[in-house]
Amino acid sequence: MIEILSDQENKVIALTGKWGTGKSHLLQEVKTASEDEAIKKAICVSLFGISDMNQLCLKIIQSAIPTIQSSQATWNKVAATLSGLRKVAVGFNKGFSVLDDLAQLALPAILKDRVLVLDDIERKHEKLSIDEILGFIDEFTELYGARIILILNSDQLSDKDMWEKLREKVIDQEVRLDTSSAEAFDIASRLTPTRYGGAIKHAVETIKLTNIRIVRKVIRAINRILGTRDQLPEAVLGRMIPSTVLLSAIHYKGIEDGPPIEFVLQAGSSKELVERSRKIVAQPVQDEHQAKWKLLVHQLGINSSDEYELLVADYLDTGLLDEDAVDLIVSRYVAESDALNMLRRVHQFREHVIWHHKLSNNDLLVEARTLANDADRIDPYTVTSLHELLCEIPGGDIIGDIMVEKWIAAFAKRSDHGSIDRDFFRRKLHPRIEAEFDALADEVEAKTTLYDACAHIANHHSWGTRQEVAMRGSTVHDHEMTIKSLEVEEFKLFMSAMIDMCVNSATYIKHFGSAMDRFTEACRNICSDPNSGRLAQIIRLLFDDAKLASALTSSIENTA
């Protein structure tokens, strides 16, 4: 750009490139670095929304005034020109003294031997014709020695004929700016600093974001969400940054033919995430793009989504951030950083198997053995997928079997093995792991109390086989004893959850049978017992508030 500007024969120069890739930023750097006073004091004007030449002339004068005033000689010359023009114009025609006409008359004195930058040409008003712009450029370059730089967003140009006409008629040289993702991030991070630069830059390059404005918005979103937290483990940053960059880039329309936010959220593993994601984005997922989207998510190392991705999506949608929720999530991720490191190792191994063709089978088996040694730190669905992957490598089936064996042995020693729920998305399980789960099913279901089942449903907004069995098998006596024995907080949760099920019984009846009826009957029994005291009073208030008072009153009156 500097070289082209140094050649005075180049009267009209076009600087083109995609929107947001730094054309104006580049030109500012050129102005700063230039030793030519005309370039340093170039007048910059945007054509955005300009509908006629009078508006353009006025805007040029407004932009030129600061640079004119800085040079007393130039200012005196322009002032004298304006004064003379006013006298001549008024003397010739009283109606000719309006500002628009004076602006057009004064413009030659202002633009003589100056450099003018016309930005946002593609965003001009449709009333301003290309022929008027061509005439303006031709007049001021040929008659008044002006030089003009045209800045054009080539990806947003709807009128291709206009561009071809400019190219053919007036442009002497064209410079196309092709900014890389790394360059876009480097510029954006200088303008919007962040302490998470390394992780963000890697994700920006993976997504191939080149729009500096959007990269800055992504950085600001991450700075807002993560705040001033120092020394977060690499595994935690690897868990949070990629999905935040991707969701932000999608929200700010930075990815051409990119996935909808729904697609990213569906990488999770709970029913609530899927339901919430459908509310956030109703747009259907197109099959022809899914392979590309899956590859992008895989390259970013996003193995799953959870409440963090929902929080980010909500923040981008509303601008409101639940900082307490962020604190809890970050604390949990830090506590689970060992597991996150394990996920990173698994992702790296998959990358090696799929893409690193220079690695030998023996190299892959050596890496697989290190994963097998830590099989107890991997979830059963990942163990299953790794087993399948290893079976495709000669000799890998033996290591895959060892991995499954070690996982089962560690699972049997766990005190909380009964708390594991089946995956909502019904991901595949190795037959031996499936058998372990099935063998424990009866024992787990037998140990699940009515309160346990109800608390799980209330806290997770989902349920599995054990909750259904506990609810269906509950008796009126079970409900009475549960209500009477619970402490205050547990009592509040149980009553709220069960009353909600009664209100929305159509949703739950096919899963829990007549559990809601037995709960209502238990409440009627307590309310009809004169020894129930304030417990009966509380139950009546709760049922009355839920508009279910008749479920208690009619039966009690009939009994009386």
Disulfide bonds with the S-S distance in Angstrom:
none
